[in-house]
Amino acid sequence: MVSDPRTAARLPVEVIETERVRLRPYRESDAADLVTGMADPDLHRFLPDLPDPYTARDAVEWITRGAPAAWRRGWAAYAMVDPATDRVIGGCALSNPLPHLGQIEIGYWVTASARGLGAATSAARALTGYAFAHGYGRVELLTRLENPASQRVAIAAGFHREGLRRGARPERGPGVLGGPPERGDRVVWARLVDDPSEPSPRLLPDLPGGALTDGVVTLRPPRPGDEPFLHRLHGLPDVVASSVPPVAPDGAEVALRVARSAFRWLAGERADLVVTDAASGAPAGDIGLYYSEPSTGQGMVGYSLLPEWRGRGFATRAVVLLARWAFDAGVLRLIAGTRPENAASQRVLARAGFRREGYQRERLPGPAGTRVDDVLYALLPADLPPAAPGAVAPAGPVGWHRPAGAFR
Ligand SMILES: CC(C)(COP(=O)(O)OP(=O)(O)OC[C@H]1O[C@@H](n2cnc3c(N)ncnc32)[C@H](O)[C@@H]1OP(=O)(O)O)[C@@H](O)C(=O)NCCC(=O)NCCS
């Protein structure tokens, strides 16, 4: 440790060379690049403290007054620059120091044209090391649930997800009916001084090549634009009857599910996928792996199809594709449940190799405060049918129940 955080109020201004970027103090000549970088709606969505629109005057104000004042308060306000040109491509900062706790917070942004090249990961890793070198023992990072790019940076820079801070901060602009701004939740990530700098482990890996297909159906993560189809799907009476709770989500709820599905996947909680017709790409249904019991290696599968896509074997194919991927990812046992009267879903499970293991009386909430029975099925890796010829992904349902708060 270089210094004791209880006395080290100010951090030293240094030039930090990293694998991909250089971190250095801002200069007046950076103003134009700052204005260019800040002209991006995503930035303002995820960094609500920035002036919007961000003008040349805002840039000069930040460079000449804001950043120097931040340094005086014990923050570190670094420009992230391209080492070849010394031009600003982003920013990386340490803020909100709690010296008595040895904790400080990290934040970053990258200009749209420089994203996806590892700039933020490289800067976050280096600035975290700098905080540790100057006496801090814990670096915290807060991301929105809807910001998977930042969550991926956190994971790559060795931060561990700790939970959700509810109402962590006021959002931008006035709240409902012009009242005070609403408070927004944030995912809390942290790296401790003793944590390795390697990427933190994930329970559910990305799909190889971004999708799974057997040539007839393709499974891909949900994306913006899927909301109307998912809203219709989850409003179908037989899909609602198989949902937990058995209530149709409204449009806002469906939008939230889509926006947060990448977070749930990165968190290792669930992998939600849209089932599409491989030939046309048309969405036909959805399927999910709910990794509710990683300690025993058991996950659960749930699925539903639009009526016009039923009766073509799509659900069975989707279950097999997902199961193969899940077993490859380390899941050891998959379970699925159906309502006793749901013959189509039971047929799907049997064709995919599942075996009926039990009958659970009043297992799930039914309509109007009732309870409904559930037939339990399970699949082990050896139960899977042989891989279909022509399957291009590592070769792996019909409406049935989903866990509470399904894919929120
Ligand atoms: C978050 C941000 C800083 C990332 O910058 P970057 O230099 O592109 O980051 P990196 O290249 O180091 O890593 C980005 C990761 O996000 C992924 N990614 C990029 N865009 C994505 C998107 N729209 N959805 C999901 N993941 C995305 C990349 O594939 C990469 O992950 P991988 O390495 O696992 O493939 C940048 O997107 C940004 O400035 N966003 C707006 C401001 C912001 O959100 N700041 C953080 C607030 S907590």
The ligand as a Gaussian input file, in Angstrom:
#p B3LYP/6-31G(d) Opt

LIG

0 1
 C      -19.993000       0.833000     -21.703000
 C      -18.923000       1.398000     -22.643000
 C      -18.039000       2.331000     -21.841000
 C      -18.086000       0.203000     -23.192000
 O      -16.971000       0.730000     -23.916000
 P      -16.101000      -0.204000     -24.888000
 O      -14.774000       0.430000     -25.081000
 O      -16.917000      -0.550000     -26.075000
 O      -15.908000      -1.487000     -23.955000
 P      -15.067000      -2.810000     -24.292000
 O      -14.738000      -2.849000     -25.741000
 O      -13.942000      -2.880000     -23.314000
 O      -16.120000      -3.952000     -23.910000
 C      -17.456000      -3.821000     -24.358000
 C      -18.198000      -5.125000     -24.194000
 O      -19.601000      -4.865000     -24.352000
 C      -20.105000      -5.597000     -25.469000
 N      -21.123000      -4.753000     -26.082000
 C      -20.976000      -3.675000     -26.835000
 N      -22.170000      -3.160000     -27.176000
 C      -23.094000      -3.940000     -26.601000
 C      -24.511000      -3.939000     -26.554000
 N      -25.219000      -3.001000     -27.187000
 N      -25.127000      -4.926000     -25.865000
 C      -24.411000      -5.866000     -25.217000
 N      -23.065000      -5.896000     -25.198000
 C      -22.425000      -4.955000     -25.886000
 C      -18.890000      -5.871000     -26.323000
 O      -19.085000      -6.990000     -27.147000
 C      -17.833000      -6.147000     -25.236000
 O      -18.034000      -7.402000     -24.613000
 P      -17.100000      -8.662000     -24.902000
 O      -15.686000      -8.192000     -24.737000
 O      -17.537000      -9.645000     -23.856000
 O      -17.432000      -9.070000     -26.295000
 C      -19.544000       2.139000     -23.863000
 O      -20.510000       1.298000     -24.485000
 C      -20.215000       3.451000     -23.468000
 O      -19.564000       4.475000     -23.444000
 N      -21.514000       3.405000     -23.169000
 C      -22.262000       4.625000     -22.717000
 C      -21.766000       5.103000     -21.345000
 C      -21.851000       4.022000     -20.309000
 O      -22.724000       3.186000     -20.336000
 N      -20.909000       4.052000     -19.339000
 C      -20.904000       3.093000     -18.232000
 C      -21.890000       3.514000     -17.202000
 S      -21.954000       2.336000     -15.886000

